[in-house]
Amino acid sequence: MEKNIYLEKEEINPKQNNNIIMDEEAKENYIFNNSNSNNNSQLPTKIINPDDIDDLDITSDAFLEKSLINEIKQTINQLEHNCETQIGESAVETRCRILSYAIILVDVYKKPASNLIYPQAKLGEAYYDIKYYEQAKEHIENAFKYNNDSNNEKYQKLPEDYFLRLAIKLSKCNLELKQYETALKIANKSLENNKKFFGENDISNVEIYDIIYQSEKNLNMIPEAIEHLKILYDFYTKIYDEKSEKCCKALKEIASLYEIEKQHKEAIEYYFIYFNRIEELDIKNKMREIYDTAMKIGGLYTELKQYKEAYDFLKKIDNEYNNGFNKTDKDKCEYQNFLCTLAFNLKDDNIYLKELITFENILVQCKKIDLNLLGKTYINIADIYKRQNDFDKSIENYKKAMNIYKKNSDGNLMVEIHQIIKEIEKEKRNYEINKI
């Protein structure tokens, strides 16, 4: 395994699994063992003859030092035991104390620097758990540094499975800190090593794929993000039910990424799969999701100039869910305005007129009426009646529009509409004469 891939000087992060696996030799040498030894590390009680002092291998200072070291080790073991039931900030506080004692062992009593590996790693994880990602990164990076520098020491290094889990957390820290390139680099290396250690289809790869796709998305590497999100979705279908909220969100995200890439057909395909899934689910804000997704699909059809498909789909959804949407006034206006636009593009005045009249009724019932939009709607209705030679209704709607613009004090439009009404009246007279 390449050592420095996880030591990019930007951000770090840890998470999960406090059970460290060590071999027997490591347990003997590792200062944070969980044996909770009953040894009180007292000074020798044997009476020493002053004449024999020169023959001793250990001086009284050495005995004192050994006693202090054992006391520090016992304190660390007790703190480790306390951590088993601690979470949040209390766990961070205890982990800080453990690291402080470990630093004393290394700096004051010249114990190997490898004694700092686990305290740094565990403190990083504690910070990670409370979402202090900068601090988590710093301590996990330190753990990796000491781990890589301890090649020639007999003391226990990080087991590979734990090392890999820490690397994933380090990558996640970089992601949370918006250091996307570093997060992606570490995640890719972690995925490579994780596959070798746990297997190609191991569930532990899920979190790595999630980090990779999010990093690629933020780096605008959209095709790559789509590829990895699809792999992530396949994992989700094996872990959860296909109709689970987790799988549905992945489908929606794939659709939105295709939309960003302007691959409208693919986006429509995945939005439809998502739409059909959420129709069957009892999820929070279900009607809002149905409404928003329907509008997305309609918009994508419009981008492809497939106006009939868009209109037919939105009318179908409106008929099915009209009473269940609980749409706000803004939603109702937005939806109906879209239907009017699609009807206009269908070049069918009868359909267009029907949708405009519906839009008029929605607008006048709104608590806060958009007078400008209502005025334009009256004008559009009047234009259709004019094309159909229904001059009276055309004039009627133009006068409604003029009254709207009078309220808005829009003198220019009032003059313009007044002139149009005069022209329609003239056209009406000519039409009636020609009929005779």
C-alpha positions as CSV (number, residue, x, y, z in Angstrom):
1,M,0.0,0.0,0.0
2,E,1.3,3.4,-0.9
3,K,1.9,5.3,2.3
4,N,1.5,9.0,1.4
5,I,-1.7,8.9,-0.5
6,Y,-3.6,9.5,2.7
7,L,-1.4,12.3,3.9
8,E,-2.4,15.1,1.6
9,K,-2.1,18.3,3.6
10,E,-5.7,19.5,3.3
11,E,-8.2,17.6,5.4
12,I,-9.0,14.3,7.2
13,N,-11.5,12.2,8.9
14,P,-12.3,9.0,10.8
15,K,-15.3,7.0,11.8
16,Q,-16.7,3.8,13.5
17,N,-15.2,0.6,14.9
18,N,-13.5,1.1,18.2
19,N,-12.4,-2.5,18.4
20,I,-8.7,-2.7,17.4
21,I,-7.4,-6.1,16.4
22,M,-3.9,-6.9,17.6
23,D,-1.7,-9.9,17.7
24,E,-0.4,-11.2,21.0
25,E,3.1,-9.6,20.8
26,A,1.4,-6.3,20.0
27,K,-0.9,-6.6,23.0
28,E,2.2,-7.0,25.2
29,N,3.9,-3.9,23.9
30,Y,0.9,-1.7,23.2
31,I,0.3,0.7,26.0
32,F,-3.4,1.0,25.4
33,N,-4.3,-2.7,26.0
34,N,-7.6,-3.4,27.6
35,S,-6.3,-5.9,30.2
36,N,-7.0,-3.5,33.1
37,S,-4.0,-4.9,35.0
38,N,-4.2,-5.2,38.8
39,N,-0.5,-4.4,39.1
40,N,-0.2,-1.4,41.5
41,S,3.3,-0.7,40.2
42,Q,4.5,0.0,43.8
43,L,8.2,0.5,44.6
44,P,10.1,-2.6,45.8
45,T,9.6,-3.3,49.5
46,K,12.8,-5.3,49.8
47,I,15.3,-3.5,52.2
48,I,18.5,-2.7,50.3
49,N,21.8,-2.8,52.0
50,P,23.7,0.5,51.2
51,D,26.8,-1.5,50.6
52,D,25.0,-3.3,47.8
53,I,23.9,-0.2,45.9
54,D,26.9,-0.2,43.5
55,D,25.9,-3.8,42.5
56,L,22.4,-2.8,41.4
57,D,21.5,-2.4,37.7
58,I,18.7,0.0,38.4
59,T,19.0,3.3,40.4
60,S,16.3,4.7,42.6
61,D,15.6,7.3,39.9
62,A,15.0,4.5,37.4
63,F,12.6,2.8,39.8
64,L,10.7,6.1,40.2
65,E,10.6,6.6,36.4
66,K,9.3,3.1,35.9
67,S,6.7,3.7,38.6
68,L,5.5,6.9,36.9
69,I,5.4,5.2,33.5
70,N,3.3,2.4,34.9
71,E,1.0,4.9,36.5
72,I,0.5,6.7,33.2
73,K,-0.2,3.5,31.5
74,Q,-2.8,2.5,34.1
75,T,-4.4,5.9,33.8
76,I,-4.6,5.5,30.0
77,N,-6.1,2.1,30.4
78,Q,-8.7,3.5,32.8
79,L,-9.6,6.3,30.4
80,E,-9.8,3.8,27.5
81,H,-12.3,1.9,29.6
82,N,-14.3,5.1,30.3
83,C,-14.5,5.8,26.6
84,E,-16.4,2.6,26.0
85,T,-19.6,4.3,27.4
86,Q,-18.9,7.8,26.2
87,I,-20.2,9.6,23.1
88,G,-20.0,13.1,21.7
89,E,-18.0,15.8,23.4
90,S,-17.4,13.8,26.5
91,A,-15.6,11.2,24.4
92,V,-13.6,13.9,22.7
93,E,-12.5,15.3,26.1
94,T,-11.4,11.8,27.3
95,R,-9.6,11.1,24.1
96,C,-7.7,14.4,24.4
97,R,-6.6,13.4,27.9
98,I,-5.4,10.0,26.6
99,L,-3.4,11.7,23.8
100,S,-1.8,14.1,26.4
101,Y,-0.6,11.1,28.5
102,A,0.7,9.4,25.4
103,I,2.6,12.5,24.4
104,I,4.2,12.5,27.9
105,L,5.3,8.9,27.4
106,V,6.9,9.8,24.1
107,D,8.4,13.3,24.8
108,V,9.3,12.9,28.4
109,Y,10.1,9.2,28.8
110,K,11.3,8.7,25.2
111,K,8.9,5.9,24.4
112,P,8.5,5.1,20.7
113,A,6.4,7.5,18.6
114,S,4.3,4.6,17.5
115,N,2.6,4.9,20.9
116,L,0.8,8.0,19.5
117,I,-0.8,6.2,16.6
118,Y,-4.0,4.9,18.3
119,P,-4.5,8.0,20.5
120,Q,-4.3,10.2,17.4
121,A,-6.6,7.9,15.4
122,K,-9.2,7.5,18.1
123,L,-9.3,11.2,18.9
124,G,-9.8,11.9,15.1
125,E,-12.7,9.5,15.1
126,A,-14.2,11.2,18.2
127,Y,-14.0,14.5,16.4
128,Y,-15.5,13.0,13.3
129,D,-18.5,11.6,15.2
130,I,-19.4,15.2,16.3
131,K,-18.8,16.5,12.8
132,Y,-15.6,18.6,13.7
133,Y,-14.0,17.7,10.4
134,E,-11.0,19.9,10.5
135,Q,-9.9,18.5,13.9
136,A,-10.7,15.0,12.8
137,K,-8.6,15.4,9.7
138,E,-5.6,16.7,11.6
139,H,-5.5,13.8,14.1
140,I,-6.2,11.1,11.5
141,E,-3.4,12.5,9.3
142,N,-1.1,12.5,12.4
143,A,-2.1,8.8,13.0
144,F,-1.2,7.9,9.4
145,K,2.1,9.8,9.7
146,Y,3.2,8.0,12.9
147,N,2.0,4.7,11.4
148,N,4.1,5.2,8.3
149,D,7.1,6.3,10.3
150,S,7.1,3.3,12.5
151,N,8.4,0.8,9.9
152,N,11.4,-0.3,11.9
153,E,9.7,-0.5,15.3
154,K,8.4,-3.7,16.8
155,Y,5.3,-2.0,18.1
156,Q,1.8,-2.6,16.7
157,K,0.9,-0.5,13.7
158,L,-2.6,0.1,12.5
159,P,-4.2,-3.2,11.3
160,E,-5.0,-2.9,7.6
161,D,-8.8,-3.2,7.9
162,Y,-8.8,-0.4,10.5
163,F,-6.4,1.7,8.4
164,L,-8.8,1.4,5.4
165,R,-11.7,2.5,7.5
166,L,-9.8,5.5,8.8
167,A,-8.8,6.4,5.2
168,I,-12.5,6.4,4.2
169,K,-13.2,8.8,7.1
170,L,-10.3,11.0,6.0
171,S,-11.7,11.1,2.5
172,K,-15.2,12.0,3.9
173,C,-13.6,14.8,6.0
174,N,-12.1,16.3,2.9
175,L,-15.5,16.1,1.2
176,E,-17.2,17.8,4.0
177,L,-14.5,20.5,4.0
178,K,-15.1,21.0,0.2
179,Q,-11.6,19.7,-0.6
180,Y,-13.0,17.7,-3.4
181,E,-9.8,16.8,-5.4
182,T,-8.1,15.5,-2.2
183,A,-11.3,13.6,-1.2
184,L,-11.5,12.0,-4.6
185,K,-7.8,11.0,-4.7
186,I,-8.0,9.4,-1.3
187,A,-11.4,7.7,-2.0
188,N,-10.1,6.2,-5.3
189,K,-7.0,4.8,-3.5
190,S,-9.2,3.5,-0.7
191,L,-11.5,1.8,-3.2
192,E,-8.6,0.1,-4.8
193,N,-7.3,-1.2,-1.5
194,N,-10.7,-2.0,-0.1
195,K,-11.5,-4.2,-3.0
196,K,-8.3,-6.1,-2.5
197,F,-8.8,-6.5,1.2
198,F,-12.6,-7.0,1.4
199,G,-13.6,-7.9,-2.1
200,E,-15.2,-6.3,-5.2
201,N,-18.8,-6.5,-4.0
202,D,-18.2,-6.0,-0.3
203,I,-20.7,-3.6,1.4
204,S,-17.9,-1.5,2.8
205,N,-17.4,-0.2,-0.7
206,V,-20.7,1.7,-0.6
207,E,-19.5,4.6,1.5
208,I,-16.4,5.0,-0.8
209,Y,-18.6,5.1,-4.0
210,D,-20.7,7.7,-2.3
211,I,-17.7,9.9,-1.6
212,I,-16.4,9.4,-5.1
213,Y,-19.6,10.3,-6.8
214,Q,-20.2,13.4,-4.6
215,S,-16.6,14.6,-5.2
216,E,-16.9,14.1,-9.0
217,K,-20.2,15.9,-9.0
218,N,-18.7,18.9,-7.2
219,L,-15.7,18.8,-9.6
220,N,-18.2,18.9,-12.5
221,M,-17.0,15.4,-13.6
222,I,-20.7,14.6,-14.4
223,P,-20.2,11.5,-16.7
224,E,-17.9,9.9,-14.1
225,A,-20.4,10.8,-11.3
226,I,-23.2,9.2,-13.1
227,E,-21.2,6.0,-13.6
228,H,-20.3,5.7,-10.0
229,L,-23.8,6.7,-8.8
230,K,-25.3,3.8,-10.9
231,I,-22.9,1.4,-9.2
232,L,-24.0,2.9,-5.8
233,Y,-27.6,2.4,-6.9
234,D,-26.9,-1.3,-7.7
235,F,-25.5,-1.7,-4.2
236,Y,-28.6,0.0,-2.7
237,T,-30.9,-2.4,-4.5
238,K,-29.1,-5.4,-2.9
239,I,-29.0,-3.8,0.6
240,Y,-32.5,-2.2,0.6
241,D,-35.8,-2.8,-1.3
242,E,-35.9,-1.3,-4.8
243,K,-38.8,0.8,-3.6
244,S,-36.9,2.1,-0.6
245,E,-36.5,5.9,-0.1
246,K,-32.7,5.4,-0.5
247,C,-33.1,3.8,-3.9
248,C,-35.6,6.4,-5.0
249,K,-33.3,9.3,-4.1
250,A,-30.5,7.7,-6.1
251,L,-32.7,7.4,-9.2
252,K,-33.7,11.1,-8.8
253,E,-30.1,12.1,-8.5
254,I,-29.1,10.1,-11.6
255,A,-31.9,11.8,-13.5
256,S,-30.8,15.3,-12.3
257,L,-27.2,14.5,-13.4
258,Y,-28.3,13.6,-16.9
259,E,-30.3,16.8,-16.9
260,I,-27.2,18.8,-16.1
261,E,-25.5,17.0,-19.0
262,K,-28.4,18.0,-21.2
263,Q,-29.0,14.3,-22.0
264,H,-32.8,14.9,-21.8
265,K,-34.0,11.5,-23.0
266,E,-31.9,9.7,-20.3
267,A,-33.1,12.2,-17.7
268,I,-36.7,11.6,-18.7
269,E,-36.2,7.8,-18.4
270,Y,-34.8,8.0,-14.9
271,Y,-37.3,10.7,-13.7
272,F,-40.1,8.3,-14.9
273,I,-38.7,5.4,-13.0
274,Y,-38.4,7.7,-9.9
275,F,-42.0,9.0,-10.5
276,N,-43.5,5.5,-10.7
277,R,-41.6,4.4,-7.5
278,I,-42.7,7.4,-5.4
279,E,-46.4,6.9,-6.5
280,E,-46.3,3.6,-4.7
281,L,-44.5,4.9,-1.5
282,D,-45.8,6.5,1.6
283,I,-43.1,9.1,2.0
284,K,-43.0,12.6,3.5
285,N,-44.1,15.3,1.1
286,K,-45.2,12.7,-1.4
287,M,-47.5,15.1,-3.3
288,R,-44.8,17.7,-3.5
289,E,-42.4,15.2,-5.0
290,I,-45.0,14.0,-7.5
291,Y,-45.8,17.6,-8.5
292,D,-42.1,18.7,-8.9
293,T,-41.2,15.6,-10.8
294,A,-44.1,16.0,-13.2
295,M,-43.0,19.5,-13.9
296,K,-39.4,18.3,-14.5
297,I,-40.6,15.7,-17.0
298,G,-42.8,18.2,-18.7
299,G,-39.9,20.6,-18.9
300,L,-37.6,18.0,-20.4
301,Y,-40.1,17.1,-23.0
302,T,-40.4,20.8,-23.9
303,E,-36.6,20.9,-24.3
304,L,-37.0,18.2,-26.9
305,K,-39.9,20.1,-28.5
306,Q,-42.2,17.1,-27.7
307,Y,-45.0,19.3,-26.7
308,K,-47.8,16.8,-27.1
309,E,-46.0,14.3,-24.9
310,A,-45.5,17.0,-22.3
311,Y,-49.1,18.2,-22.4
312,D,-50.7,14.7,-22.3
313,F,-48.5,13.7,-19.3
314,L,-49.2,16.9,-17.3
315,K,-52.9,16.7,-18.0
316,K,-53.0,13.1,-16.9
317,I,-51.2,13.9,-13.7
318,D,-53.4,17.0,-13.1
319,N,-56.6,14.9,-13.6
320,E,-55.3,12.2,-11.3
321,Y,-54.0,14.3,-8.5
322,N,-55.9,17.6,-8.8
323,N,-57.6,17.1,-5.4
324,G,-54.6,15.5,-3.7
325,F,-51.9,18.0,-4.6
326,N,-52.8,20.6,-2.0
327,K,-51.0,23.0,-4.3
328,T,-50.4,26.6,-3.2
329,D,-51.7,29.4,-5.3
330,K,-48.2,29.8,-6.7
331,D,-48.1,26.1,-7.6
332,K,-51.5,26.2,-9.2
333,C,-50.6,29.2,-11.3
334,E,-47.2,27.7,-12.3
335,Y,-48.7,24.4,-13.3
336,Q,-51.6,25.9,-15.3
337,N,-49.4,28.5,-17.0
338,F,-47.2,25.6,-18.1
339,L,-50.2,23.8,-19.6
340,C,-51.2,27.0,-21.4
341,T,-47.7,27.3,-22.9
342,L,-47.8,23.7,-24.1
343,A,-51.3,24.2,-25.5
344,F,-50.1,27.2,-27.4
345,N,-47.2,25.2,-28.9
346,L,-49.7,22.5,-30.0
347,K,-51.2,25.1,-32.4
348,D,-54.7,24.2,-31.4
349,D,-56.8,27.2,-30.5
350,N,-59.6,25.2,-28.9
351,I,-57.3,23.5,-26.4
352,Y,-55.4,26.7,-25.9
353,L,-58.6,28.7,-25.2
354,K,-59.8,26.0,-22.7
355,E,-56.5,26.1,-20.7
356,L,-56.5,30.0,-20.7
357,I,-60.0,30.1,-19.3
358,T,-59.0,27.7,-16.6
359,F,-56.0,29.8,-15.9
360,E,-58.2,32.9,-15.6
361,N,-60.4,31.2,-13.0
362,I,-57.3,30.1,-11.0
363,L,-55.8,33.6,-11.1
364,V,-59.0,35.4,-9.9
365,Q,-59.3,33.0,-7.0
366,C,-55.8,33.6,-5.7
367,K,-55.5,35.5,-2.4
368,K,-52.8,37.7,-4.0
369,I,-53.8,38.2,-7.6
370,D,-51.0,38.8,-10.2
371,L,-52.7,41.5,-12.1
372,N,-50.1,41.7,-14.8
373,L,-50.4,38.0,-15.5
374,L,-54.2,38.2,-15.4
375,G,-54.2,41.1,-17.9
376,K,-52.0,39.1,-20.3
377,T,-54.3,36.1,-20.0
378,Y,-57.3,38.3,-20.9
379,I,-55.4,39.5,-24.0
380,N,-54.5,36.0,-25.0
381,I,-58.2,34.9,-24.7
382,A,-59.3,38.0,-26.7
383,D,-56.8,37.2,-29.5
384,I,-58.2,33.6,-29.9
385,Y,-61.8,34.9,-30.0
386,K,-60.7,37.4,-32.6
387,R,-59.2,34.7,-34.8
388,Q,-62.4,32.7,-34.4
389,N,-64.4,35.9,-35.5
390,D,-66.1,36.0,-32.1
391,F,-65.7,39.7,-32.0
392,D,-68.0,40.4,-29.0
393,K,-66.1,38.1,-26.7
394,S,-62.8,39.4,-28.0
395,I,-63.8,43.0,-27.2
396,E,-65.2,41.8,-23.8
397,N,-61.8,40.3,-22.8
398,Y,-59.8,43.2,-24.1
399,K,-61.9,45.5,-21.9
400,K,-61.2,43.3,-19.0
401,A,-57.5,43.6,-19.7
402,M,-57.9,47.4,-20.0
403,N,-59.5,47.5,-16.6
404,I,-56.6,45.5,-15.1
405,Y,-54.0,47.9,-16.6
406,K,-56.1,50.8,-15.4
407,K,-55.7,49.5,-11.8
408,N,-52.0,49.2,-12.5
409,S,-51.9,52.8,-13.8
410,D,-50.3,51.5,-17.1
411,G,-51.5,54.3,-19.4
412,N,-49.5,53.1,-22.4
413,L,-51.1,49.7,-22.5
414,M,-54.6,51.2,-21.9
415,V,-54.1,53.4,-25.0
416,E,-52.8,50.4,-27.0
417,I,-55.7,48.2,-26.0
418,H,-58.2,51.0,-26.7
419,Q,-56.8,51.2,-30.2
420,I,-57.1,47.4,-30.7
421,I,-60.7,47.5,-29.6
422,K,-61.5,50.2,-32.2
423,E,-59.9,48.0,-34.9
424,I,-61.9,45.0,-33.8
425,E,-65.1,46.9,-33.9
426,K,-64.3,48.1,-37.4
427,E,-63.4,44.5,-38.4
428,K,-66.7,43.3,-36.9
429,R,-68.7,45.7,-39.1
430,N,-66.8,44.6,-42.2
431,Y,-67.4,41.0,-41.3
432,E,-71.1,41.5,-40.9
433,I,-71.4,43.4,-44.2
434,N,-69.5,40.7,-46.0
435,K,-71.9,38.1,-44.6
436,I,-74.8,39.9,-46.2
